Amino acid sequence: MSGRQITLPIVCGGTIIEHLHACFPEEGCGLVVGRETAEGWLVTGIVPSPNVAESRERTFEIDPGLRLRTQREARQNGDVVLGHFHSHPYGDPVPSETDTRRAADEPDLLWLIVGMRWGGAQGMAAWQPASGEGGPMQRINIDVTEGV
């Protein structure tokens, strides 16, 4: 696990889980907004996205227009798009081969993955590509807090 961590306010975590639950049994997705800190990353907002992928039961694609608008709005607040979140229906919160391949294209982005079942969320984990193209994903600790 990386020495850096993601600070995730509980309200932001709740927004992620609520959106992914509403999308189940298809994959849900969205953007994670915030800023880098000395300890890692501070999440300041979550922006749910429609999944615009053709095969939503097996993959996700964030609305490109929403991503551009979110990047613009985040900059106005001194934030950036840190990464995205998505669900693995009937799966675990670990990167798939597809996730790992896609992460290599944007190695600075964080990946928050939530395993989902009919009973709800079955765990959340954060990942980032390890240094070096095409390498494995590195798990990052998530510190859930009461506030920002």
Buried (B, 14 or more C-beta within 10 A) or exposed (E): EBEBBBBBBEBBBEBBBBBBBEBBEBBBBBBBBBBEEEEBBBBBBBBBBBBBBEEBEEBBBBBEEBBEEBBEBBEEEEBBBBBBBBBBBEBBBBBBEEBBEBBBEEEEBBBBBBBBEEEEBBEBBBBBBBEEEEEEBBBBBBEBBEEE
